[in-house]
Amino acid sequence: CSLSATEVFSLEVSKTEALTQAIRRSMGVRIVEEQEVMEGEVVEIQIDTLSGAKAGKTGRLTLCTTDMETIYDLGTKMIDRLTQERVTAGDVIRIDKATGKISKLGRSVSRSR
């Protein structure tokens, strides 16, 4: 993108603004956002309800990917989100690590029958 002096001085906007607009047009800045997610098949969900002084819920989620099988400890908020999405064993899910958002992608082929 070329810019001549006559364009800068003939415009109705200030010289600084004209140069700023020209630089922005020529740079073509692109912003790319990366997200860390966990994706896999739910093998097992265990939810334990505690009573007494430590009332609440704890649980474990076994998630199987193509590479490995991992067990995650769950807090109350994650258990509520899993319950809200109606996640069961055999579902394929995606968990956004930054926000904790759970998306149900579908059912596993091996468990759908």
C-alpha positions as CSV (number, residue, x, y, z in Angstrom):
1,C,0.0,0.0,0.0
2,S,1.7,3.2,-1.1
3,L,0.9,6.7,0.2
4,S,1.8,10.0,-1.4
5,A,2.2,13.3,0.3
6,T,-0.7,14.8,-1.7
7,E,-3.1,12.3,-0.2
8,V,-2.0,13.2,3.4
9,F,-2.2,16.9,2.9
10,S,-5.4,16.9,0.8
11,L,-7.5,14.9,3.2
12,E,-10.0,16.5,5.6
13,V,-8.7,14.6,8.5
14,S,-5.5,15.5,10.5
15,K,-2.1,14.4,9.2
16,T,-1.6,12.1,12.2
17,E,-4.9,10.3,11.6
18,A,-4.3,9.9,7.9
19,L,-0.9,8.3,8.6
20,T,-2.4,6.1,11.4
21,Q,-5.1,4.8,9.0
22,A,-2.5,4.1,6.3
23,I,-0.3,2.1,8.7
24,R,-3.2,0.1,9.9
25,R,-4.3,-0.8,6.4
26,S,-0.7,-1.8,5.4
27,M,0.0,-3.9,8.5
28,G,-3.0,-6.2,8.3
29,V,-2.8,-7.4,11.9
30,R,-4.4,-10.8,12.6
31,I,-5.2,-11.9,16.1
32,V,-5.3,-15.6,16.7
33,E,-6.6,-17.1,19.9
34,E,-5.5,-20.5,21.2
35,Q,-7.5,-22.5,23.7
36,E,-6.3,-25.5,25.7
37,V,-9.0,-28.2,25.7
38,M,-9.3,-31.8,26.8
39,E,-11.3,-34.0,24.5
40,G,-12.1,-37.7,24.9
41,E,-14.5,-40.4,25.7
42,V,-16.0,-40.6,29.2
43,V,-15.2,-44.1,30.5
44,E,-16.5,-43.6,34.1
45,I,-18.0,-40.9,36.3
46,Q,-18.0,-41.4,40.1
47,I,-19.8,-38.8,42.2
48,D,-19.6,-39.0,46.0
49,T,-21.9,-36.9,48.2
50,L,-20.4,-35.9,51.5
51,S,-22.4,-35.3,54.6
52,G,-21.6,-33.8,58.0
53,A,-19.0,-31.0,58.5
54,K,-17.6,-31.4,55.0
55,A,-21.0,-31.4,53.1
56,G,-20.7,-31.2,49.3
57,K,-19.8,-33.3,46.3
58,T,-16.6,-34.8,45.1
59,G,-16.0,-37.0,42.2
60,R,-13.7,-38.6,39.6
61,L,-13.9,-38.5,35.8
62,T,-12.1,-41.1,33.7
63,L,-11.4,-39.7,30.3
64,C,-10.0,-41.8,27.5
65,T,-8.3,-40.3,24.4
66,T,-6.5,-42.0,21.5
67,D,-3.2,-41.7,23.4
68,M,-4.0,-42.4,27.0
69,E,-6.6,-42.8,29.7
70,T,-6.6,-40.2,32.5
71,I,-8.4,-39.8,35.8
72,Y,-9.4,-36.3,36.9
73,D,-10.6,-35.2,40.4
74,L,-13.8,-33.1,40.2
75,G,-15.0,-30.3,42.3
76,T,-18.6,-29.2,42.9
77,K,-18.8,-26.8,40.0
78,M,-17.5,-29.4,37.5
79,I,-19.9,-32.0,38.8
80,D,-22.8,-29.5,38.4
81,R,-21.7,-28.8,34.8
82,L,-21.5,-32.5,34.0
83,T,-24.9,-33.1,35.4
84,Q,-26.3,-30.1,33.5
85,E,-25.0,-31.4,30.2
86,R,-26.3,-34.9,31.1
87,V,-22.9,-36.5,30.5
88,T,-22.8,-40.3,31.0
89,A,-20.2,-43.1,30.3
90,G,-19.7,-43.4,26.6
91,D,-20.1,-39.8,25.7
92,V,-17.4,-37.9,23.9
93,I,-16.9,-34.5,25.5
94,R,-14.6,-31.4,25.3
95,I,-13.6,-29.5,28.4
96,D,-12.1,-26.0,28.0
97,K,-9.3,-25.7,30.6
98,A,-9.5,-21.9,30.9
99,T,-13.3,-21.6,31.4
100,G,-14.3,-25.1,32.5
101,K,-17.0,-25.2,29.9
102,I,-18.1,-28.7,29.0
103,S,-19.4,-29.5,25.5
104,K,-21.0,-32.8,24.7
105,L,-19.8,-33.8,21.2
106,G,-21.7,-37.1,20.8
107,R,-21.5,-40.8,21.7
108,S,-18.6,-43.2,21.3
109,V,-18.9,-45.7,18.5
110,S,-18.0,-48.6,20.8
111,R,-20.7,-47.7,23.3
112,S,-23.5,-46.5,21.0
113,R,-24.9,-50.0,20.3
